[in-house]
Amino acid sequence: MTSSPQSHLTNLIDGIRRYPQTGIKVVVSGGGVGGLFAALECWRKGNDVEILEQNDSATPLGDFFAIGPSALSTLHYYPKMLAEYNATSWNSPLWWCDPSGKKLVSEFVEWNRPGGAPHAAKDVPIVGFMKLRPQIIRMMVDQIKRLGIPIHYGRKAVSYEEDDSGKASVLTANGEVFTGDVVVAAEGIGTNSHGIVTGKPVPFVNSGYAIMRGAFSPDVIAPESKGAKLLLEPGQTPEVRTYAGKDMHLITLFTHEKVGLAFTHKEDGSAKESWGTHRLGRRDHGSREASS
């Protein structure tokens, strides 16, 4: 008799089937989208996990990003997260517009086109293209809290080490050392982990362009302004629009809760890499300008 493929999954926690504990400890350095999902998957496979994050709390800053089927292929193992994801997902075309704002052509991403090939996230009903980062972070942090996975905030990784026994360690800026059998470096581009992952620092290459990113509530746009004409009508599906011009382009995400934008333009030497919170109208909103 063939055993069920789920027979070795012995623990059901928060609706999640967890593999038997392995005795392996995993330290994840970085509490962004990649780090949090890596931590969840390591926990689901039976490992003991703790997370280090340099910020003092889960940051709500950020605008939107693209996430495809391969990154969502295991989301169906987390029923509550899947329900949250589905509640904020949509299937809409990507619009290409000229500088005047005229819509020229639209197309769906390839995995959402009728008759398209099956993709890796076949158990996820709607695999959108653009997602609001704060929604995804909140969804994952809530799941991690329900599972009791510890997140240590205010821990900035400054170096990584491996001893003769194969144990890996993360040294933080305040002098703490976190040791595990495995360390996952999920800090992002240009961080201290690159020296050990690639063997040398990876320098930035100036492209001559900069990008200004931001996200804000539609409420701050004056009702009779030109900008108000770009907003969604009640009940309209969220849209991603790209406006292309000479030496510049603007990618926008319009939802009923947020407007996100990423404006790429020629760099004049004044751009800085930083996230900031700015007050627009009644609410705070995140924005960033960085050279690329």
C-alpha positions in Angstrom: 0.0 0.0 0.0 1.4 3.4 -1.0 1.6 5.9 1.8 0.0 9.3 1.5 2.4 12.0 0.4 1.3 13.9 3.5 1.8 11.1 6.0 5.1 12.3 7.2 3.7 15.7 8.1 2.8 15.2 11.7 2.0 18.6 13.1 -0.9 20.9 12.2 -0.3 24.4 13.4 -2.5 27.4 12.4 -3.7 25.2 9.5 -0.2 24.5 8.3 1.2 21.0 8.1 4.7 21.1 9.5 7.4 18.5 8.9 8.9 16.8 12.0 11.6 18.8 13.7 15.0 18.4 12.3 17.1 19.8 15.1 18.6 22.3 12.6 18.7 26.0 13.6 18.4 28.6 10.9 19.2 32.3 11.5 17.7 34.6 8.8 19.4 38.0 8.6 16.9 40.4 7.0 13.2 40.9 7.7 12.0 41.9 4.2 9.8 39.9 1.9 12.5 37.5 1.0 13.8 36.9 4.5 10.3 36.5 6.0 9.2 34.0 3.4 12.5 32.1 3.7 12.0 31.9 7.5 8.4 30.6 7.1 9.6 27.9 4.7 12.5 26.9 6.9 10.0 26.6 9.8 7.5 24.6 7.8 10.3 22.1 6.9 10.9 21.4 10.6 13.8 23.8 11.4 14.1 26.1 14.4 14.2 29.7 13.0 15.0 33.2 14.3 15.0 36.4 12.3 17.2 39.5 12.6 16.0 42.8 11.3 17.9 46.1 11.4 14.9 48.3 11.8 13.3 48.8 15.2 10.0 47.4 14.0 8.3 46.0 11.0 8.4 49.0 8.6 5.3 50.0 6.7 7.4 51.9 4.2 7.6 50.8 0.6 5.5 51.1 -2.5 5.0 48.2 -4.9 7.0 45.4 -6.5 6.6 42.6 -9.0 6.2 39.1 -7.7 5.7 36.1 -10.0 4.4 32.5 -9.7 7.7 30.9 -8.7 7.9 33.1 -5.6 4.3 32.1 -4.6 4.6 28.3 -5.3 4.4 27.4 -1.6 1.9 30.0 -0.5 -1.0 27.5 -0.6 0.6 25.7 2.4 -0.4 28.7 4.6 -4.2 28.9 4.5 -4.6 32.1 6.4 -1.9 33.9 4.4 -3.4 32.6 1.2 -6.8 34.0 2.1 -5.2 37.4 2.9 -3.3 37.4 -0.4 -6.4 36.5 -2.4 -8.4 39.3 -0.8 -5.9 41.9 -2.1 -5.1 40.4 -5.5 -6.5 41.2 -8.9 -6.0 40.2 -12.5 -5.7 43.2 -14.7 -3.7 44.1 -17.9 -0.6 46.2 -18.0 -1.2 49.4 -19.9 1.3 51.3 -22.0 0.7 55.0 -22.4 2.3 57.9 -24.2 3.6 61.0 -22.4 0.2 62.7 -22.7 -1.4 59.9 -20.8 -3.2 58.3 -23.8 -3.5 54.5 -23.4 -1.9 52.8 -26.4 -1.9 49.1 -25.8 -2.5 46.6 -23.0 -1.5 43.0 -22.3 -1.7 40.5 -19.5 1.4 39.0 -18.0 2.1 35.7 -19.7 1.0 33.5 -16.8 -2.5 35.2 -16.7 -3.2 35.0 -20.4 -6.0 32.7 -21.6 -4.5 29.4 -22.7 -1.2 30.1 -21.1 1.1 27.4 -19.9 0.6 26.1 -16.3 2.8 28.0 -13.8 4.4 27.1 -10.5 1.7 28.6 -8.3 -1.1 26.6 -9.7 -2.8 26.4 -6.3 -3.0 30.2 -6.0 -6.3 31.4 -7.7 -5.0 34.8 -8.7 -1.3 35.5 -9.3 -1.1 39.2 -9.8 1.9 41.1 -11.1 2.3 44.1 -8.8 1.7 44.0 -5.1 1.8 46.6 -2.4 4.9 45.9 -0.2 3.2 46.9 3.1 0.4 44.5 2.6 2.7 41.6 1.9 5.0 42.5 4.9 2.0 42.7 7.2 0.6 39.4 6.0 3.9 37.6 6.6 4.6 39.2 10.0 1.1 38.3 11.2 1.7 34.7 10.2 5.1 34.6 11.8 3.6 35.9 15.1 0.9 33.2 15.0 3.7 30.6 14.7 5.8 32.1 17.5 8.9 32.5 15.3 11.1 35.1 17.1 12.0 38.4 15.3 14.8 40.4 16.8 14.4 44.0 15.8 17.2 46.6 15.9 19.9 44.0 14.9 22.0 45.2 12.0 24.3 42.5 10.7 27.9 43.7 10.3 29.8 40.5 9.6 29.4 36.7 9.1 31.6 33.9 10.3 31.8 30.1 10.0 33.9 28.0 12.5 35.7 24.8 12.1 32.7 22.8 13.2 30.6 24.3 10.4 28.5 26.5 12.6 27.6 29.9 11.1 27.3 33.2 13.0 26.0 36.7 12.5 27.7 39.6 14.4 25.4 42.6 14.9 26.3 46.3 15.3 25.5 46.2 19.0 28.0 43.3 19.6 25.5 40.4 19.8 26.3 37.1 18.1 23.6 34.8 16.7 24.7 31.3 15.8 23.0 28.6 13.8 23.6 25.6 11.6 22.6 27.7 8.7 22.5 31.5 8.1 20.3 32.9 5.4 21.5 36.4 4.3 18.5 38.3 3.1 19.6 41.9 3.6 19.3 43.1 0.0 21.8 44.7 -2.4 25.1 46.1 -1.4 25.1 44.8 2.2 27.8 43.1 4.3 26.8 39.6 3.3 28.0 40.1 -0.3 31.6 39.8 0.9 31.1 36.2 2.0 28.5 35.1 -0.5 30.5 36.3 -3.6 34.0 36.5 -2.0 34.3 40.2 -2.7 32.1 43.3 -2.4 29.9 44.0 -5.4 30.2 47.6 -6.5 27.4 49.6 -7.8 27.6 50.7 -11.5 26.2 54.1 -12.3 23.7 53.9 -15.1 23.3 57.7 -15.4 19.7 57.5 -14.2 17.9 57.9 -10.9 14.5 56.7 -9.7 12.0 58.4 -7.4 9.6 56.0 -5.8 6.6 56.7 -3.6 3.2 55.5 -2.4 0.4 57.6 -1.0 -3.4 57.6 -0.5 -5.6 58.8 -3.4 -7.3 61.0 -0.8 -4.4 63.6 -1.0 -5.2 64.3 -4.7 -7.4 67.3 -5.1 -10.8 66.2 -6.5 -10.9 68.6 -9.5 -7.2 68.3 -10.4 -5.6 66.7 -13.4 -4.3 64.0 -11.2 -7.9 63.1 -10.1 -8.7 62.1 -13.6 -6.1 59.3 -13.4 -7.8 57.7 -10.4 -9.9 54.6 -10.6 -13.6 54.8 -10.8 -15.6 53.1 -8.0 -15.5 49.3 -8.6 -12.8 49.5 -11.2 -10.0 46.9 -11.1 -6.6 48.2 -10.1 -4.3 49.0 -12.9 -0.6 49.2 -13.7 0.3 51.9 -16.2 3.6 52.8 -17.8 4.1 56.2 -19.3 7.1 56.4 -21.7 9.0 59.5 -22.8 12.5 60.6 -23.9 15.1 59.6 -21.3 12.3 59.0 -18.7 9.5 56.6 -17.9 6.9 56.4 -15.1 5.4 53.2 -13.8 2.3 53.6 -11.7 0.0 51.4 -9.7 -3.5 52.6 -9.1 -5.6 50.9 -6.4 -8.5 52.2 -4.3 -6.2 52.4 -1.2 -2.9 53.5 -2.6 -1.3 55.2 -5.6 2.3 54.0 -6.2 4.8 55.5 -8.6 8.3 54.9 -9.8 9.7 57.7 -11.9 13.0 57.0 -13.7 14.9 60.0 -15.1 18.4 61.3 -16.0 20.5 61.6 -12.8 21.9 65.1 -12.0 24.0 64.2 -9.0 21.5 65.1 -6.3 19.9 61.8 -5.8 20.5 59.9 -2.5 19.7 56.3 -1.5 17.2 56.6 1.4 13.7 55.9 2.4 11.8 58.7 4.1 8.4 59.3 5.5 6.7 62.5 4.3 3.5 64.1 5.4 1.0 64.6 2.5 -2.4 65.9 3.6 -3.6 63.8 6.5 -1.3 60.8 6.3 2.3 59.8 6.2 3.6 58.2 3.1 6.9 56.6 2.1 9.1 57.8 -0.8 12.6 57.3 -2.0 15.0 58.7 -4.6 18.1 56.8 -5.5 20.7 56.7 -8.3 20.9 53.6 -10.3 
